[in-house]
Amino acid sequence: MKITVLADNRKFDDTLESEHGLCIYLETENYKCLLDTGASDVFITNAEKLGIDLNEVDFVFISHGHADHIGGLPEFLTVNVKAKIVLSENAINQSFFSTRNGLHPINIDFDFSPYAERFVFVDSEMVIRDEIRVFSATENKYPLPKANAALFKQRGNGLLSDDFNHELVISFGTDNLFVYTGCAHRGLLNILSSILLSPTKKIGTVMGGFHLSDSNATQRFETEAEIENIGSELKKIYPDTLFITGHCSGENAFKLLKTKLGEHIDLFYTGYSQVI
């Protein structure tokens, strides 16, 4: 399996474009996939520069309905005519808002009905091609990310706290799993706890944003101690797992997690590529 980040907040190569969004290209000998589509067509531009043919993509998995993950989908549908789009129906039938930097919408306004035959809606769980599992995280043992407090969805003429009934997790493989978390709004530890493991079924790699934002003068999120506790818990429960994060994981949060996870955590960026 090879993964390549086509869009992320960070970049170290000036020939590529970055944005507040996330799109990852995943390729195996059996299929080619996109994990989210970023906020715009940046991922298409970067794919061309990296020699990745998006016409060959078989599946697009949308982790949730926020614009920084689904915003590039309309452009993709004009580039690729065959891929199935796998997502929660709640990702496109609700309006989402954020209060960070003032109240503003964070969903996209686009009519997907002309492409209805390409959409595959997942309610709670679906298995695709035996080795791809798409599911909603059901565990609530651990706290949710504090940055969720700024996220809402519309109900009638008012707003309710986003309950993330539109968020899906995608796992690949049958024994040594690759797990994509999207933004992990349900909490990274809750997501991983929702995966039933056994002595022959382990989590090899976890990739995505972990929604651990860095605090600043006006906004307080997880304390350093709380982030270190998350790192300690991950190390205790998943000692052999590689965590690859970026996007909505803050710089300081990453450094704190690294003090606990060491070589078992890496930071991705636009253009990051790895064979797993």
Summary of the structure (lengths in Angstrom):
residues: 276
radius of gyration: 17.6
end to end distance: 5.3
largest distance: 49.9
contacts: 903
relative contact order: 0.16
helix: 25%
strand: 28%
